[in-house]
């Protein structure tokens, strides 16, 4: 999960890009980068850290130009090295920079092809650099017999779609030519278009979420369609083309957890989907769990608040804020490493004891991924005086890895695989555990946009829409993940492996 942004304006865009990254910070807290374009020259600054820490006044002054792209990252592939902060740059052909949200599932094959056939060198382990070099090669091939124009760029994107598999939403810029944005044929990761009528003329932007468009004063035009590419030249002329046959399956986890509630993705209000999740959970409780003696409904902040509020309303129960969140601690789901995640739980959340004392509490979370946070929170509720602690998840059990850009690559790090709901309940320590049904979750989202009925729900049902994921692939990434964990912490290699095998990791909090 990353956040991407691109703007072609009539005035300097450095401040707009910075402000947009602040709004998209929830999509990545590991690294941030901005590239602006002034004539034939790119100006870049990127580093590990939060947006506010990466960019200072001296950096902003050096980001010259009326067009640019920006990126916030959390690592799903590659390492956490500052060298892998995005955007990436290649000087041939023309000079191209690129930022990417998603994950290429055939990155290793592409890397070999790039070296042996395209005669290009990849300097990092990031699949985003692979994608950039594929794009650069295809633009070079398309431009050999003609001058560079939008048709050349679209032909190159068509070739990219033929070579690349997986999930990718992309913003790219060609020096002194324009901004290119495109989305994979399944539309797994989100990408939207915004427009602003300035006194000097029309300005365009693309972003991972509509909230960035709103905050920057642009008007939401539409989503980039699956398989579509859009190109805005330096004069603000807008072009688009369908470069691959669409087979729309947006990531369902965007609505569950990843996206901000004030965003609209593929014509669907994220906030409304989360209200709907609470409603169907309440209906399930009425049918199968009516015997529960619940005194109060408490959300685990922040993402679960809409679902918890609607659930309480449907059941006629009191809704209370029982946990205070430390705003200076990042999203624990994004933090690499089990030890760091576990340590951050009690730093991030602190219970209000009067809301738990001598009560039967229904806790609502958006999802349960690795389990450590849920276990800690249940224990915190008991320590605060709760008589019984019931836990409700607005999403179904996460039983399969996500290979499309979310940090759930290994079954050994997930809580739910090969376990019954009762076994999960015992491990978490709750008195009862209630999951959302997948059919209900899909209907909660699809009901808002009847044109959209299919989603990538692979982390729940194990069905990988790209068709290239098999047991060999999953085992291979699990081996690579384990090797990476040991190499990052060589003195604790055996301990880390034990933690992985215990399946007692962090959740999407």
PyMOL commands that set and color helices and strands:
alter all, ss='L'
color gray80, all
select helices_A, chain A and resi 14-23+25-27+51-54+57-62+82-84+107-116+127-142+150-163+210-215+253-258+270-288+305-315+338-348+353-355+372-383+411-413+421-428+438-446+458-461+471-488+490-501
alter helices_A, ss='H'
color red, helices_A
select strands_A, chain A and resi 2-8+31-38+41-48+67-73+88-90+96-104+166-174+178-183+192-198+201-207+219-223+228-233+238-242+250-251+264-265+268-269+296-299+318-320+323-325+349-351+360-365+388-393+432-435+455-456
alter strands_A, ss='S'
color yellow, strands_A
deselect
rebuild
show_as cartoon
